[in-house]
Amino acid sequence: MKLSARNVLKGTVQEIHAGAVNMEVVIRLADGVEVVAIITKTACDRLGLAVGKPAYAVIKASSVMVAVD
């Protein structure tokens, strides 16, 4: 796999929550941190995602906001 994104985080699918159109996928990283993504049901099926399977969270953002109270 070759990607232009610099943030590729390897983990394990922890949970998948089905909606009518979208799926919420929770990926647990090695340090216990969880990354949550909303993807289409079609994408979830095409990727063969299932709880316990390895997966990558690929993050590519053109901007990141920072906030404080």
Rosetta silent file (secondary structure, phi, psi, omega in degrees, C-alpha in Angstrom):
SEQUENCE: MKLSARNVLKGTVQEIHAGAVNMEVVIRLADGVEVVAIITKTACDRLGLAVGKPAYAVIKASSVMVAVD
SCORE:     score description
SCORE:     0.000 S_00000001
   1 L     0.000  125.690  174.585    0.000    0.000    0.000 S_00000001
   2 L  -120.921  130.442 -177.948    1.411    3.392   -0.991 S_00000001
   3 L  -135.108  154.706  174.050   -0.320    6.584    0.120 S_00000001
   4 L   -84.131  -18.467  179.771    0.370   10.280    0.031 S_00000001
   5 L   -67.449  139.701 -179.147   -1.072   10.669    3.536 S_00000001
   6 L   -92.468  -17.147 -177.070    1.570   10.925    6.237 S_00000001
   7 E  -105.344   93.842  178.947   -0.585    9.822    9.143 S_00000001
   8 E  -118.790  113.036 -173.787   -1.171    6.084    8.845 S_00000001
   9 E  -113.120  117.185 -178.909   -2.049    4.477   12.176 S_00000001
  10 E   -84.498  137.704  179.438   -2.183    0.695   12.429 S_00000001
  11 E  -159.123 -161.801 -179.391   -4.711   -0.834   14.784 S_00000001
  12 E  -128.420  137.284  177.859   -7.471   -3.378   15.248 S_00000001
  13 E   -65.156  119.998 -177.421  -11.170   -2.941   14.541 S_00000001
  14 E   -96.411  -40.966 -177.823  -12.740   -2.743   17.995 S_00000001
  15 E  -149.097  150.466  170.652  -16.370   -1.969   17.151 S_00000001
  16 E  -134.307  122.479  179.499  -18.605   -1.462   14.134 S_00000001
  17 E  -112.913  120.548 -176.769  -21.938    0.309   14.584 S_00000001
  18 E   -87.265  136.299  170.276  -24.345    0.066   11.653 S_00000001
  19 L  -115.132 -173.311 -179.611  -26.584    2.885   10.562 S_00000001
  20 L   -65.825  -37.399 -177.696  -29.031    3.030    7.675 S_00000001
  21 L  -123.512  -40.284 -175.399  -26.367    4.241    5.239 S_00000001
  22 E  -106.053  161.833  176.438  -23.150    4.780    7.195 S_00000001
  23 E  -122.639  140.169  172.667  -21.074    2.690    9.573 S_00000001
  24 E   -99.252  119.623 -176.983  -19.148    3.950   12.605 S_00000001
  25 E  -112.519  124.638  178.797  -15.845    2.075   12.790 S_00000001
  26 E  -105.601  121.302  177.982  -13.734    2.186   15.955 S_00000001
  27 E  -111.781  123.612  177.943  -10.060    1.282   15.495 S_00000001
  28 E   -94.726  126.455  178.490   -7.973    0.722   18.623 S_00000001
  29 E   -84.844  169.814 -175.684   -4.293    1.600   18.258 S_00000001
  30 L   -57.978  -32.479 -177.574   -1.458   -0.217   20.033 S_00000001
  31 L   -87.530    8.264  177.939   -1.344    2.342   22.857 S_00000001
  32 L    91.373   -8.433  178.095   -5.059    1.918   23.600 S_00000001
  33 L   -71.469  142.124  178.592   -6.137    5.117   21.866 S_00000001
  34 E  -109.928  138.580  174.484   -9.250    4.763   19.717 S_00000001
  35 E  -114.867  132.021 -178.110   -9.852    6.430   16.367 S_00000001
  36 E  -114.584  133.328  178.553  -13.444    6.616   15.123 S_00000001
  37 E  -129.675  146.384  173.262  -14.396    6.969   11.459 S_00000001
  38 E  -106.758  119.260  179.819  -17.729    7.232    9.688 S_00000001
  39 E  -131.211  165.586  179.073  -17.679    5.407    6.351 S_00000001
  40 E   -72.061  156.770  175.871  -20.324    4.130    3.980 S_00000001
  41 H   -61.509  -38.526  178.733  -21.737    0.641    4.393 S_00000001
  42 H   -59.518  -44.888  179.617  -20.496   -0.112    0.875 S_00000001
  43 H   -64.231  -42.385  179.460  -16.930    0.834    1.837 S_00000001
  44 H   -59.861  -45.633  178.869  -17.123   -1.243    5.021 S_00000001
  45 H   -65.396  -44.372 -178.786  -18.293   -4.280    3.054 S_00000001
  46 H   -62.252  -36.625  179.083  -15.715   -3.756    0.287 S_00000001
  47 H   -79.499  -12.557 -178.951  -12.901   -3.551    2.839 S_00000001
  48 L    67.062   33.128 -178.060  -14.132   -6.656    4.629 S_00000001
  49 L   -68.078  139.898  177.347  -14.008   -4.906    7.990 S_00000001
  50 L  -155.507  151.165  178.640  -14.877   -6.997   11.017 S_00000001
  51 L   -57.567  132.601  179.058  -14.246   -6.769   14.750 S_00000001
  52 L    94.270  -12.998 -179.803  -10.798   -8.132   15.584 S_00000001
  53 L   -84.773  148.032  175.568   -9.344   -7.623   12.101 S_00000001
  54 E   -70.110  148.117  178.393   -6.339   -5.351   11.555 S_00000001
  55 E  -156.220  163.407  178.079   -7.000   -2.021    9.860 S_00000001
  56 E  -115.813  136.542  169.139   -5.322    1.323    9.287 S_00000001
  57 E   -94.483  114.937 -178.824   -6.675    4.753   10.187 S_00000001
  58 E  -107.738  119.334 -174.142   -5.397    7.014    7.404 S_00000001
  59 E  -115.606  119.839  176.568   -5.658   10.699    8.226 S_00000001
  60 L  -133.615  112.479 -177.233   -5.199   13.362    5.570 S_00000001
  61 L  -128.722  138.438  177.363   -6.392   16.817    6.461 S_00000001
  62 L   -81.147  -19.186  176.752   -5.869   20.101    4.709 S_00000001
  63 L  -152.268  148.275  176.925   -6.344   21.956    7.980 S_00000001
  64 L  -125.994  129.208  178.520   -6.344   21.184   11.671 S_00000001
  65 L   -96.129  145.335  176.324   -8.109   23.437   14.161 S_00000001
  66 L  -124.359  136.397 -179.037   -6.851   23.981   17.691 S_00000001
  67 L  -138.126  154.985  173.845   -9.059   25.358   20.478 S_00000001
  68 L  -137.817  160.560  175.811   -8.812   26.130   24.181 S_00000001
  69 L   -80.848    0.000    0.000  -11.343   27.146   26.821 S_00000001
